[in-house]
């Protein structure tokens, strides 16, 4: 599955882009509206936080298990197909309308398979593009297109139908992922040999690497309130579902714009400077959402700052992982990054924001997010250093 010029290359481009579109379309349907669905089902804020945390919890285990299987077998396409089909099958359990613990089990099951897809598919995409990896951004862009289209369209649909229909609306997206996975050519990928464990601990325990992981852990803790309660927060202020969807889409659009100019920022500023500036803007974002969400122009500015809180810091993190862990330990570094930050940090943030919402309301949860970023700024300011070398390909 190597890149070739002409029609064959274009075919590979579209076959690779297809799954990104459907995967992030499903993510765009889940993040803004699933918490609203859970609220409509009658679950408490703490129960909603716990259920939303399961999406992040499986990120601690799934990328490591499935990544190891992919590395050892080389059959990543088959594993992506298995994960896509099993995610669809497990999600069907939602239609039984189980109680809290039953729904948690269903969500743990389908997210274990769903969260396995993307890390495996990233490797498939880079191998499929071959030496033309510069086109990765154009392939990945369709994921953002899918997210924006899904958020806006489903928000409009939910203005006319009950939230109880959300699982039925999500099923075609799960099916789209499964069908797209069978459009990817099934070729034998690279099988990695067993690697010696020496060296990885020496990397992880460097002060700047510890600071890097701590900063990203706190960053994802701060996003817990956003991914769990942002939609509920806006609905409580009188925003309709279509407006909520547009505001989510605006954040992703800002992220796309940032990615298009990120390479220029890397040429002008150090990694450390970009990270600190992005953290400062993230702090501003959470304060604006906590205090001024009822002022539409201010809320629009806050959503545009998603370019900093996600886009800039994700791009910086990709470069840190590439630089410090190198080719030999890149898979382990990526698994640590996913598990410790998006997994553990995201789950902790969802749970802690649930406590704050239960006791003090949604605004307090975003002030808690701001507090997490203050701590991240202190850690990054004292211990974080720019990586020794940055690969342009990674940026």
ABEGO torsion letter per residue (X at the ends): XBBBBEAAAAAAAAAAAAAAAAAAAAAAAAAAAAAAAAAAAGBBAAAAAAAAAAAAAAAAAAAAAAAAAAAAAGBAAAAAAAAAAAAAAAAAAAAAGBBAAAAAAAAAAAAAAAAAAAAAAAAAAAAAAEAAAAAAAAAAAAAAAAAAAAAAAAAAAAAABBAAAAAAAAAAAAAAAAAAAAABBBBBBBBBBBBBABGAAAAAABAAAAAAAAAAAAAAAAAAAAAAAAAAAAAAAGBBAAAAAAAAAAAAAAAAAAAAAAAAAAAABBAAAAAAAAAAAAAAAAAAAAAAAABAAAAAAAAAAAAAAAAAAAAAAAAAAAAAAEAAAAAAAAAAAAAAAAAAAAAAAAAAAAAAAAAAEAAAAAAAAAAAAAAAAAAAAAABBBBABBBAAAX
